[in-house]
Amino acid sequence: MSLHDAACQYADRAWHGTVEIVENVRLARDTYRVQFECPELARRIVPGQFVMLRLAGSDDPLLGRPLALYDTVLDTAGTPRGIDVVYLVVGKLTRRLAELRTGNRLEVWGPLGNGFPPHQVDHLVMVAGGIGQTPFLALAQAYQRLRDYGQPAREFPRARKITLCYGARRAEYLVGLDDFRATGIDVRTSTDDGSAGHPGFVTDLLGQLLAERTSAERDAPDGFRVVCCGPEPMMAAVTRLSEQAGVPCEVSLETPMACGMGICFSCVVRVRTGELGSDEPWDYRRSCVEGPVFDAARIVF
């Protein structure tokens, strides 16, 4: 997506208001899913976008936190009415958020960020580390043509196959596997301690998939594509593997943000601006506006 195309997601187009929690449930160790009703957001948000969230009526903590869309919630007529986000308890806001119950209120603004652009692809491989699987359920459903997102809808071509490679520290941190498998996605897991799936790094799973590519996936320009979200060292490793294999790759950055609207410049990343090569120039880009989804080859890790 060009910067011009992303302008429709700038903060002056965002919705801001207070919403009521519908449910806030524990999914795995230190991991929760909070759902709130907000038709204005639910109708407009697309896979890869995020919302900024803070506790309503409280200034502790003062700043909001960015949380990616996990999925939209539909009413009985199939109209988007609510938002699901999945979060890991890592600091004061998420710790206090985990204590909230149905009926408590949140301050929310969004949708923010560019989201994933549609691509023609035969085999989509989603590589997630830690809590990085959260943007991928909606993306997979869009590429499966199970759901439409956005107003107007961001139309994704149908992918023949989708694989999720998902790594975590231990089995107790793996989240949402049943949600992904229910849509027919090929789910492959890894854990650092070997308690589930492949014992080792999630990049090992990607390496196996790259080695298993069919001749059609190797030869076709749209045969194989990687999307990635997780800790920065993991994303850098996924980018290197993809470049070595000649496979296009996009990353959804987890850069800390203060405002989510492009004002504070706290979430800038170095992005290559010229022709890709050994001495290409770079400049800073804001993850919250020009991202969080970027062409991986342009990120200076």
C-alpha positions as CSV (number, residue, x, y, z in Angstrom):
1,M,0.0,0.0,0.0
2,S,1.4,3.4,-0.9
3,L,1.4,6.3,1.5
4,H,-1.3,7.9,-0.5
5,D,-3.5,4.8,-0.2
6,A,-2.8,4.7,3.6
7,A,-4.1,8.2,4.0
8,C,-7.6,6.9,4.5
9,Q,-6.4,5.3,7.8
10,Y,-4.9,8.5,9.2
11,A,-6.0,9.6,12.7
12,D,-8.4,12.2,11.5
13,R,-10.5,9.4,10.1
14,A,-10.4,7.3,13.3
15,W,-13.3,6.8,15.6
16,H,-12.7,7.7,19.3
17,G,-15.0,6.8,22.1
18,T,-15.9,4.7,25.1
19,V,-17.0,1.1,24.8
20,E,-18.4,-1.5,27.1
21,I,-16.7,-4.9,27.6
22,V,-18.8,-7.8,26.5
23,E,-16.4,-10.4,27.8
24,N,-12.8,-10.7,28.9
25,V,-11.6,-14.3,29.1
26,R,-8.4,-16.1,29.7
27,L,-7.1,-18.2,26.8
28,A,-3.7,-19.3,27.9
29,R,-1.0,-18.4,30.4
30,D,-1.0,-14.6,30.8
31,T,-3.1,-14.3,27.6
32,Y,-6.7,-13.0,27.3
33,R,-9.3,-12.1,24.7
34,V,-11.3,-9.0,25.3
35,Q,-14.4,-8.3,23.3
36,F,-16.3,-5.0,23.1
37,E,-19.2,-3.8,21.0
38,C,-18.4,-1.0,18.6
39,P,-20.2,-1.1,15.2
40,E,-18.3,1.9,13.9
41,L,-14.9,0.2,14.3
42,A,-16.1,-3.3,13.4
43,R,-17.4,-2.2,10.0
44,R,-14.3,-0.4,9.0
45,I,-11.3,-2.3,10.4
46,V,-9.3,-4.7,8.2
47,P,-6.7,-7.4,9.0
48,G,-3.4,-6.0,10.2
49,Q,-4.9,-2.8,11.6
50,F,-5.0,-2.1,15.3
51,V,-6.8,0.0,17.9
52,M,-5.4,2.1,20.7
53,L,-6.9,1.1,24.0
54,R,-6.8,2.6,27.5
55,L,-8.8,2.3,30.7
56,A,-11.8,4.6,30.7
57,G,-11.9,7.2,33.5
58,S,-8.3,6.5,34.5
59,D,-5.0,8.2,33.8
60,D,-2.9,5.4,35.3
61,P,-1.4,4.5,32.9
62,L,-1.8,7.7,31.0
63,L,-1.0,6.4,27.5
64,G,-2.9,3.8,25.5
65,R,-1.6,0.6,24.1
66,P,-1.9,-0.7,20.5
67,L,-3.7,-4.0,20.2
68,A,-4.2,-5.7,16.8
69,L,-7.5,-6.9,15.5
70,Y,-8.0,-10.6,16.2
71,D,-11.4,-10.8,14.6
72,T,-14.7,-8.9,14.2
73,V,-17.9,-10.1,15.9
74,L,-21.0,-10.5,13.7
75,D,-24.6,-10.1,14.7
76,T,-27.3,-12.6,13.7
77,A,-27.7,-10.8,10.3
78,G,-23.9,-11.1,9.6
79,T,-23.2,-7.4,10.2
80,P,-20.0,-6.6,12.1
81,R,-20.9,-5.3,15.6
82,G,-17.9,-5.9,17.8
83,I,-14.2,-6.4,18.0
84,D,-12.1,-9.2,19.5
85,V,-8.5,-8.4,20.5
86,V,-6.0,-10.8,22.2
87,Y,-3.4,-9.5,24.5
88,L,-0.5,-10.7,26.7
89,V,-0.1,-9.4,30.2
90,V,3.2,-7.7,30.2
91,G,2.8,-4.3,32.0
92,K,0.5,-2.1,34.1
93,L,-2.2,-1.5,31.5
94,T,-2.6,-5.1,30.4
95,R,-2.4,-6.3,34.0
96,R,-5.2,-4.0,35.0
97,L,-7.1,-4.9,31.8
98,A,-7.0,-8.5,32.7
99,E,-8.9,-7.7,35.9
100,L,-11.8,-6.0,34.2
101,R,-15.2,-7.8,33.7
102,T,-18.3,-7.5,31.6
103,G,-19.8,-4.1,31.8
104,N,-16.5,-2.3,32.5
105,R,-15.6,0.4,30.1
106,L,-12.6,1.1,27.8
107,E,-11.5,4.2,25.8
108,V,-10.7,3.2,22.3
109,W,-9.6,4.9,19.1
110,G,-9.1,3.4,15.6
111,P,-8.9,1.7,13.2
112,L,-5.3,2.7,12.8
113,G,-2.4,1.6,10.6
114,N,-2.4,0.4,7.0
115,G,-3.2,-3.3,7.4
116,F,-2.2,-6.1,5.1
117,P,-2.6,-5.3,1.4
118,P,-4.2,-8.0,-0.8
119,H,-1.9,-10.1,-3.0
120,Q,-2.5,-12.9,-5.4
121,V,-0.9,-15.9,-3.8
122,D,-1.2,-19.7,-4.0
123,H,0.3,-20.6,-0.7
124,L,0.3,-18.1,2.1
125,V,2.6,-18.8,5.1
126,M,2.0,-16.9,8.3
127,V,4.9,-16.9,10.7
128,A,4.2,-15.9,14.3
129,G,6.2,-15.7,17.5
130,G,5.0,-15.0,21.0
131,I,1.7,-13.0,20.7
132,G,2.4,-12.4,17.0
133,Q,-0.4,-14.7,15.8
134,T,-3.0,-12.1,16.7
135,P,-3.3,-10.4,13.3
136,F,-3.4,-13.6,11.4
137,L,-6.8,-15.1,12.1
138,A,-8.7,-12.3,10.3
139,L,-6.1,-12.3,7.5
140,A,-6.4,-16.0,6.9
141,Q,-10.2,-15.8,6.8
142,A,-9.9,-13.0,4.2
143,Y,-7.6,-15.0,2.0
144,Q,-10.0,-18.0,2.4
145,R,-12.9,-15.8,1.3
146,L,-14.7,-16.7,4.5
147,R,-15.1,-13.2,5.7
148,D,-14.9,-9.6,4.3
149,Y,-13.4,-6.8,6.3
150,G,-13.6,-3.0,5.8
151,Q,-16.0,-0.5,4.4
152,P,-15.7,-0.8,1.5
153,A,-14.4,-4.3,1.8
154,R,-10.7,-4.8,1.1
155,E,-11.0,-7.7,-1.4
156,F,-8.5,-10.5,-1.0
157,P,-8.1,-13.1,-3.7
158,R,-8.5,-16.7,-2.6
159,A,-5.4,-18.6,-1.6
160,R,-5.2,-22.3,-2.3
161,K,-3.4,-23.1,0.9
162,I,-2.6,-21.3,4.1
163,T,-0.1,-22.4,6.7
164,L,0.5,-21.0,10.2
165,C,3.9,-21.5,11.7
166,Y,3.6,-20.5,15.3
167,G,6.3,-20.5,18.0
168,A,6.2,-19.8,21.7
169,R,8.3,-20.3,24.8
170,R,6.3,-23.2,26.1
171,A,3.0,-25.0,25.2
172,E,1.1,-23.1,27.9
173,Y,1.6,-19.9,25.9
174,L,0.2,-21.2,22.6
175,V,-3.1,-19.4,21.9
176,G,-6.0,-19.8,19.5
177,L,-4.9,-23.0,17.8
178,D,-8.5,-24.3,17.6
179,D,-9.6,-21.0,16.0
180,F,-7.1,-21.4,13.2
181,R,-7.6,-25.1,12.7
182,A,-11.4,-24.6,12.5
183,T,-10.9,-22.7,9.2
184,G,-8.9,-25.5,7.6
185,I,-5.5,-23.8,8.1
186,D,-2.4,-26.1,8.3
187,V,-1.1,-25.3,11.8
188,R,2.5,-26.1,12.7
189,T,3.9,-25.2,16.2
190,S,7.2,-25.0,17.9
191,T,8.3,-24.4,21.4
192,D,11.6,-23.4,22.9
193,D,11.5,-26.2,25.5
194,G,10.0,-28.8,23.2
195,S,6.7,-29.1,25.2
196,A,4.6,-28.9,22.0
197,G,5.3,-29.3,18.4
198,H,8.8,-28.9,17.0
199,P,11.5,-28.4,19.7
200,G,13.3,-25.3,18.6
201,F,12.6,-22.0,16.8
202,V,9.7,-21.2,14.5
203,T,12.2,-20.2,11.8
204,D,13.0,-24.0,11.6
205,L,9.4,-24.6,10.5
206,L,9.7,-21.9,7.9
207,G,12.9,-23.4,6.6
208,Q,11.1,-26.8,6.2
209,L,8.3,-25.2,4.3
210,L,10.6,-23.4,2.0
211,A,12.4,-26.7,1.3
212,E,9.1,-28.5,0.7
213,R,7.9,-26.0,-1.9
214,T,6.5,-27.5,-5.1
215,S,7.9,-26.6,-8.4
216,A,4.9,-24.5,-9.1
217,E,5.3,-22.6,-5.9
218,R,9.0,-22.0,-6.8
219,D,8.4,-20.9,-10.3
220,A,5.2,-18.8,-10.1
221,P,5.7,-15.2,-9.1
222,D,2.6,-15.5,-6.9
223,G,3.2,-19.1,-5.8
224,F,4.5,-18.5,-2.2
225,R,4.3,-15.5,0.2
226,V,5.3,-15.1,3.8
227,V,3.8,-12.7,6.4
228,C,5.4,-12.4,9.8
229,C,4.7,-10.9,13.2
230,G,6.6,-11.4,16.5
231,P,9.8,-10.4,18.3
232,E,12.2,-8.3,16.2
233,P,15.1,-10.9,16.1
234,M,12.6,-13.5,14.8
235,M,11.2,-11.2,12.1
236,A,14.8,-10.3,11.0
237,A,15.6,-14.1,10.7
238,V,12.3,-14.7,8.8
239,T,13.2,-11.8,6.4
240,R,16.7,-13.3,5.8
241,L,15.3,-16.8,5.1
242,S,12.7,-15.3,2.7
243,E,15.2,-13.2,0.9
244,Q,17.5,-16.2,0.4
245,A,14.7,-18.2,-1.0
246,G,13.5,-15.4,-3.3
247,V,10.1,-15.3,-1.6
248,P,8.2,-12.0,-0.9
249,C,7.7,-11.3,2.8
250,E,5.8,-8.7,4.8
251,V,6.2,-8.0,8.5
252,S,3.7,-6.5,10.9
253,L,5.9,-4.7,13.4
254,E,5.3,-4.7,17.1
255,T,7.0,-1.4,17.7
256,P,5.9,0.3,21.0
257,M,3.6,3.3,20.4
258,A,2.5,6.2,22.5
259,C,-0.2,7.9,20.5
260,G,-1.0,5.6,17.5
261,M,-1.8,8.6,15.4
262,G,1.6,9.7,14.0
263,I,2.0,12.7,16.3
264,C,4.7,11.6,18.7
265,F,7.1,9.8,16.4
266,S,8.0,7.3,19.2
267,C,7.4,4.3,16.9
268,V,9.7,5.2,14.0
269,V,11.6,2.5,12.2
270,R,14.3,2.6,9.6
271,V,13.0,1.9,6.1
272,R,14.9,1.7,2.9
273,T,13.7,4.4,0.5
274,G,15.7,3.7,-2.7
275,E,16.4,0.8,-4.9
276,L,17.2,-2.3,-2.9
277,G,20.9,-3.0,-2.7
278,S,24.0,-2.9,-0.5
279,D,24.1,0.9,-0.1
280,E,20.5,2.0,-0.4
281,P,19.4,5.1,1.6
282,W,16.9,4.8,4.4
283,D,14.7,7.2,6.3
284,Y,12.4,6.9,9.4
285,R,8.8,5.9,8.9
286,R,6.1,5.8,11.6
287,S,4.9,2.3,12.4
288,C,1.5,3.6,13.4
289,V,0.7,5.4,10.1
290,E,2.9,4.1,7.3
291,G,2.8,0.7,9.0
292,P,2.6,-1.5,11.0
293,V,2.8,-3.7,7.8
294,F,5.9,-3.2,5.7
295,D,7.7,-5.0,2.9
296,A,10.3,-6.9,5.0
297,A,13.0,-6.3,2.5
298,R,12.8,-2.5,3.2
299,I,13.2,-2.7,7.0
300,V,16.6,-2.0,8.4
301,F,16.7,-4.4,11.3
